[in-house]
């Protein structure tokens, strides 16, 4: 898959100036719509290559996240939304890796058939494809602070002081109240709604990137190769 520069940065998309999903209805409809758009794109594949199978696997994992994400959005379960958003980013990072290696077919074979972990594979610059590196390269492509977004979701995932701060609240006279429940604290409802909307936009955006940037670029490349083959059948 060839790396392509896009004229328009999607930064505004994520930051809320353009195409930002503002209402619950928009969020449900656009995130649910990722499944249909994925089917339409995948139907364009003809002679299956191993890269096609790689894309299919990544997109299947991506759309399987939709139902649990929308359920956690409805209940405003920030931890679960962060985990699922992180998984969505993971699908994009590991798919974008195809553009970083010298031989995408060999890369897909190593992952899908030989069960090799992506972080043990090196790109064309002889750099291991660890998460930080892939985030940074994807960020360069999208012109977005992807690694920063990645770190924010990880803060919700890993057990840390944040977990304690979400249950404990200092009261008067040095008292400490503890709130342990499936539900958010009543006083945190507004903030949880805000975080839920941000995570929903991030989840949708990376699903959009996987399909409309990465998969579409691959389909465009296949189409160019097919046209070139038609023009000059001697080219293999």
C-alpha positions as a Markdown table, in Angstrom:
| # | Residue | x | y | z |
|---|---|---|---|---|
| 1 | Unk | 0.0 | 0.0 | 0.0 |
| 2 | Unk | 1.5 | 3.3 | -1.0 |
| 3 | Unk | 1.7 | 6.2 | 1.4 |
| 4 | Unk | -0.3 | 9.2 | 0.1 |
| 5 | Unk | -0.5 | 12.8 | 1.4 |
| 6 | Unk | -3.9 | 14.2 | 1.7 |
| 7 | Unk | -4.5 | 17.9 | 1.0 |
| 8 | Unk | -7.0 | 18.4 | 3.7 |
| 9 | Unk | -6.1 | 17.7 | 7.3 |
| 10 | Unk | -8.8 | 15.9 | 9.3 |
| 11 | Unk | -7.7 | 17.8 | 12.4 |
| 12 | Unk | -10.9 | 19.9 | 12.4 |
| 13 | Unk | -12.9 | 16.7 | 12.2 |
| 14 | Unk | -11.6 | 15.5 | 15.5 |
| 15 | Unk | -11.5 | 18.9 | 17.2 |
| 16 | Unk | -15.1 | 19.7 | 16.4 |
| 17 | Unk | -15.0 | 22.3 | 13.7 |
| 18 | Unk | -16.1 | 20.2 | 10.9 |
| 19 | Unk | -18.2 | 17.0 | 10.8 |
| 20 | Unk | -18.2 | 16.8 | 14.6 |
| 21 | Unk | -21.0 | 14.6 | 15.9 |
| 22 | Unk | -22.9 | 16.8 | 18.2 |
| 23 | Unk | -26.1 | 14.9 | 19.1 |
| 24 | Unk | -26.8 | 11.4 | 20.4 |
| 25 | Unk | -28.8 | 10.7 | 17.2 |
| 26 | Unk | -25.9 | 11.7 | 15.0 |
| 27 | Unk | -23.5 | 9.6 | 17.0 |
| 28 | Unk | -25.7 | 6.5 | 16.9 |
| 29 | Unk | -26.4 | 6.9 | 13.1 |
| 30 | Unk | -22.9 | 7.6 | 12.0 |
| 31 | Unk | -21.2 | 4.9 | 14.1 |
| 32 | Unk | -23.8 | 2.3 | 13.1 |
| 33 | Unk | -23.3 | 3.5 | 9.5 |
| 34 | Unk | -19.7 | 2.3 | 9.6 |
| 35 | Unk | -20.9 | -1.3 | 9.1 |
| 36 | Unk | -22.8 | -0.5 | 5.9 |
| 37 | Unk | -20.0 | 1.6 | 4.5 |
| 38 | Unk | -17.5 | -1.2 | 5.2 |
| 39 | Unk | -19.6 | -3.7 | 3.3 |
| 40 | Unk | -19.8 | -1.4 | 0.3 |
| 41 | Unk | -16.1 | -0.9 | 0.2 |
| 42 | Unk | -15.2 | -4.5 | 0.7 |
| 43 | Unk | -17.5 | -5.5 | -2.1 |
| 44 | Unk | -15.2 | -3.7 | -4.5 |
| 45 | Unk | -12.5 | -6.3 | -3.9 |
| 46 | Unk | -12.1 | -8.8 | -6.8 |
| 47 | Unk | -9.1 | -11.1 | -7.0 |
| 48 | Unk | -8.3 | -11.5 | -3.3 |
| 49 | Unk | -4.7 | -10.8 | -2.3 |
| 50 | Unk | -3.4 | -11.5 | 1.2 |
| 51 | Unk | -3.5 | -7.7 | 1.8 |
| 52 | Unk | -7.3 | -7.9 | 1.1 |
| 53 | Unk | -7.6 | -10.5 | 3.8 |
| 54 | Unk | -5.6 | -8.4 | 6.2 |
| 55 | Unk | -8.0 | -5.4 | 5.6 |
| 56 | Unk | -11.0 | -7.7 | 5.9 |
| 57 | Unk | -9.8 | -8.9 | 9.3 |
| 58 | Unk | -9.1 | -5.4 | 10.6 |
| 59 | Unk | -12.4 | -4.1 | 9.5 |
| 60 | Unk | -14.3 | -7.0 | 10.9 |
| 61 | Unk | -12.7 | -6.4 | 14.3 |
| 62 | Unk | -13.5 | -2.7 | 13.9 |
| 63 | Unk | -17.2 | -3.1 | 13.2 |
| 64 | Unk | -17.6 | -5.7 | 16.0 |
| 65 | Unk | -16.8 | -2.9 | 18.4 |
| 66 | Unk | -19.8 | -0.9 | 17.3 |
| 67 | Unk | -22.6 | -2.5 | 19.4 |
| 68 | Unk | -20.6 | -2.6 | 22.7 |
| 69 | Unk | -19.4 | 0.9 | 22.1 |
| 70 | Unk | -22.9 | 2.3 | 21.6 |
| 71 | Unk | -24.2 | 0.5 | 24.7 |
| 72 | Unk | -21.4 | 2.0 | 26.8 |
| 73 | Unk | -22.1 | 5.4 | 25.2 |
| 74 | Unk | -25.7 | 5.1 | 26.3 |
| 75 | Unk | -24.7 | 4.2 | 29.9 |
| 76 | Unk | -21.8 | 6.7 | 29.8 |
| 77 | Unk | -19.3 | 4.0 | 30.9 |
| 78 | Unk | -16.2 | 6.0 | 30.2 |
| 79 | Unk | -13.8 | 3.1 | 31.0 |
| 80 | Unk | -15.4 | 0.8 | 28.5 |
| 81 | Unk | -15.6 | 3.5 | 25.9 |
| 82 | Unk | -11.9 | 4.3 | 26.3 |
| 83 | Unk | -11.0 | 0.6 | 25.9 |
| 84 | Unk | -13.1 | 0.2 | 22.7 |
| 85 | Unk | -11.7 | 3.5 | 21.3 |
| 86 | Unk | -8.2 | 2.3 | 22.0 |
| 87 | Unk | -9.0 | -1.0 | 20.2 |
| 88 | Unk | -10.4 | 1.1 | 17.2 |
| 89 | Unk | -7.1 | 3.0 | 17.1 |
| 90 | Unk | -5.2 | -0.3 | 17.2 |
| 91 | Unk | -7.0 | -1.5 | 14.1 |
| 92 | Unk | -6.0 | 1.7 | 12.3 |
| 93 | Unk | -2.4 | 1.6 | 13.5 |
| 94 | Unk | -1.8 | -2.0 | 12.5 |
| 95 | Unk | -3.5 | -1.4 | 9.1 |
| 96 | Unk | -1.4 | 1.7 | 8.4 |
| 97 | Unk | 1.7 | -0.4 | 9.1 |
| 98 | Unk | 1.2 | -1.9 | 5.6 |
| 99 | Unk | 2.4 | 1.4 | 4.2 |
| 100 | Unk | 5.5 | 1.4 | 6.3 |
| 101 | Unk | 7.0 | -1.9 | 5.4 |
| 102 | Unk | 9.0 | -2.7 | 2.3 |
| 103 | Unk | 6.8 | -5.7 | 1.3 |
| 104 | Unk | 3.1 | -5.5 | 2.3 |
| 105 | Unk | 2.5 | -9.1 | 1.1 |
| 106 | Unk | 5.3 | -10.5 | 3.3 |
| 107 | Unk | 4.1 | -8.4 | 6.2 |
| 108 | Unk | 0.5 | -9.8 | 5.9 |
| 109 | Unk | 1.8 | -13.3 | 5.6 |
| 110 | Unk | 3.9 | -12.9 | 8.7 |
| 111 | Unk | 0.9 | -11.6 | 10.8 |
| 112 | Unk | -1.9 | -13.7 | 9.4 |
| 113 | Unk | -0.2 | -17.0 | 8.6 |
| 114 | Unk | 3.0 | -17.1 | 10.7 |
| 115 | Unk | 1.2 | -15.5 | 13.7 |
| 116 | Unk | 4.1 | -13.0 | 14.1 |
| 117 | Unk | 3.3 | -10.1 | 16.4 |
| 118 | Unk | 3.4 | -6.7 | 14.6 |
| 119 | Unk | 5.7 | -5.1 | 17.2 |
| 120 | Unk | 8.4 | -7.7 | 16.3 |
| 121 | Unk | 8.4 | -6.7 | 12.6 |
| 122 | Unk | 10.5 | -3.9 | 11.2 |
| 123 | Unk | 9.6 | -1.2 | 8.7 |
| 124 | Unk | 11.6 | -0.2 | 5.6 |
| 125 | Unk | 13.6 | 2.1 | 7.9 |
| 126 | Unk | 14.6 | -0.9 | 10.0 |
| 127 | Unk | 12.5 | 0.4 | 13.0 |
| 128 | Unk | 10.3 | -2.0 | 15.0 |
| 129 | Unk | 6.6 | -1.4 | 14.6 |
| 130 | Unk | 5.9 | -0.8 | 18.3 |
| 131 | Unk | 2.7 | 1.2 | 19.3 |
| 132 | Unk | 4.5 | 4.5 | 19.9 |
| 133 | Unk | 6.2 | 4.4 | 16.5 |
| 134 | Unk | 3.1 | 3.5 | 14.6 |
| 135 | Unk | 1.1 | 6.2 | 16.4 |
| 136 | Unk | 3.7 | 8.8 | 15.5 |
| 137 | Unk | 3.8 | 7.7 | 11.8 |
| 138 | Unk | 0.0 | 7.6 | 11.6 |
| 139 | Unk | 0.0 | 11.1 | 13.2 |
| 140 | Unk | 2.3 | 12.4 | 10.5 |
| 141 | Unk | 0.0 | 10.9 | 7.9 |
| 142 | Unk | -3.2 | 12.4 | 9.4 |
| 143 | Unk | -1.5 | 15.6 | 10.8 |
| 144 | Unk | -2.9 | 14.8 | 14.2 |
| 145 | Unk | -1.4 | 14.1 | 17.6 |
| 146 | Unk | -2.3 | 10.4 | 17.4 |
| 147 | Unk | 0.1 | 9.3 | 20.1 |
| 148 | Unk | -1.3 | 11.9 | 22.5 |
| 149 | Unk | -4.8 | 10.6 | 21.8 |
| 150 | Unk | -3.5 | 7.0 | 22.3 |
| 151 | Unk | -2.0 | 8.0 | 25.7 |
| 152 | Unk | -5.3 | 9.6 | 26.9 |
| 153 | Unk | -7.2 | 6.4 | 26.2 |
| 154 | Unk | -4.6 | 4.4 | 28.0 |
| 155 | Unk | -4.9 | 6.5 | 31.1 |
| 156 | Unk | -8.5 | 5.3 | 31.4 |
| 157 | Unk | -7.5 | 1.7 | 30.7 |
| 158 | Unk | -4.6 | 1.1 | 33.1 |
| 159 | Unk | -5.2 | 1.1 | 36.8 |
| 160 | Unk | -3.8 | 4.2 | 38.3 |
| 161 | Unk | -4.5 | 7.1 | 40.6 |
| 162 | Unk | -7.3 | 8.1 | 38.2 |
| 163 | Unk | -9.2 | 5.0 | 39.3 |
| 164 | Unk | -9.0 | 6.2 | 42.9 |
| 165 | Unk | -9.9 | 9.8 | 42.1 |
| 166 | Unk | -13.1 | 8.5 | 40.4 |
| 167 | Unk | -14.4 | 6.9 | 43.6 |
| 168 | Unk | -13.0 | 9.2 | 46.3 |
| 169 | Unk | -14.1 | 12.8 | 47.1 |
| 170 | Unk | -12.8 | 15.0 | 49.9 |
| 171 | Unk | -15.4 | 16.4 | 52.2 |
| 172 | Unk | -15.4 | 18.9 | 55.0 |
| 173 | Unk | -13.6 | 18.3 | 58.3 |
| 174 | Unk | -11.1 | 15.9 | 56.5 |
| 175 | Unk | -13.8 | 13.4 | 55.7 |
| 176 | Unk | -13.6 | 11.3 | 52.6 |
| 177 | Unk | -16.6 | 9.9 | 50.8 |
| 178 | Unk | -16.3 | 6.8 | 48.7 |
| 179 | Unk | -18.6 | 6.1 | 45.8 |
| 180 | Unk | -18.5 | 2.6 | 44.2 |
| 181 | Unk | -21.2 | 1.8 | 41.7 |
| 182 | Unk | -21.9 | 0.8 | 38.1 |
| 183 | Unk | -23.2 | 4.4 | 37.6 |
| 184 | Unk | -21.2 | 7.6 | 37.6 |
| 185 | Unk | -21.3 | 10.0 | 40.6 |
| 186 | Unk | -24.3 | 12.4 | 40.3 |
| 187 | Unk | -22.0 | 15.3 | 40.4 |
| 188 | Unk | -19.9 | 13.8 | 37.5 |
| 189 | Unk | -22.8 | 13.3 | 35.1 |
| 190 | Unk | -22.0 | 16.5 | 33.1 |
| 191 | Unk | -18.3 | 15.7 | 32.8 |
| 192 | Unk | -19.0 | 12.1 | 31.8 |
| 193 | Unk | -21.4 | 13.3 | 29.1 |
| 194 | Unk | -18.6 | 15.5 | 27.7 |
| 195 | Unk | -16.0 | 12.8 | 27.8 |
| 196 | Unk | -18.5 | 10.3 | 26.2 |
| 197 | Unk | -19.1 | 12.6 | 23.3 |
| 198 | Unk | -15.3 | 13.2 | 22.8 |
| 199 | Unk | -14.7 | 9.4 | 22.9 |
| 200 | Unk | -17.6 | 8.8 | 20.5 |
| 201 | Unk | -16.1 | 11.3 | 18.0 |
| 202 | Unk | -12.7 | 9.7 | 18.3 |
| 203 | Unk | -14.1 | 6.2 | 17.9 |
| 204 | Unk | -16.0 | 7.2 | 14.8 |
| 205 | Unk | -13.1 | 9.2 | 13.3 |
| 206 | Unk | -10.7 | 6.3 | 13.5 |
| 207 | Unk | -13.3 | 3.9 | 12.0 |
| 208 | Unk | -13.7 | 6.5 | 9.2 |
| 209 | Unk | -10.0 | 6.6 | 8.7 |
| 210 | Unk | -9.7 | 2.8 | 8.5 |
| 211 | Unk | -12.3 | 2.7 | 5.7 |
| 212 | Unk | -12.2 | 6.0 | 3.8 |
| 213 | Unk | -8.5 | 6.7 | 4.0 |
| 214 | Unk | -6.6 | 3.4 | 4.3 |
| 215 | Unk | -8.9 | 0.9 | 2.6 |
| 216 | Unk | -9.9 | 3.4 | 0.0 |
| 217 | Unk | -6.2 | 4.1 | -0.8 |
| 218 | Unk | -5.6 | 0.4 | -1.2 |
| 219 | Unk | -8.6 | 0.0 | -3.5 |
| 220 | Unk | -7.4 | 3.0 | -5.6 |
| 221 | Unk | -4.0 | 1.4 | -5.9 |
| 222 | Unk | -5.5 | -1.9 | -7.1 |
| 223 | Unk | -7.6 | 0.0 | -9.7 |
| 224 | Unk | -4.5 | 1.8 | -11.0 |
| 225 | Unk | -2.7 | -1.5 | -11.2 |
| 226 | Unk | -5.6 | -3.1 | -13.1 |
| 227 | Unk | -5.7 | -0.2 | -15.6 |
| 228 | Unk | -2.0 | -0.3 | -16.1 |
| 229 | Unk | -2.3 | -4.1 | -16.8 |
| 230 | Unk | -5.0 | -3.5 | -19.3 |
| 231 | Unk | -2.9 | -0.9 | -21.1 |
| 232 | Unk | 0.1 | -3.1 | -21.2 |
| 233 | Unk | -0.7 | -6.8 | -20.8 |
| 234 | Unk | 3.0 | -7.7 | -20.8 |
| 235 | Unk | 3.4 | -6.1 | -17.4 |
| 236 | Unk | 3.1 | -8.7 | -14.6 |
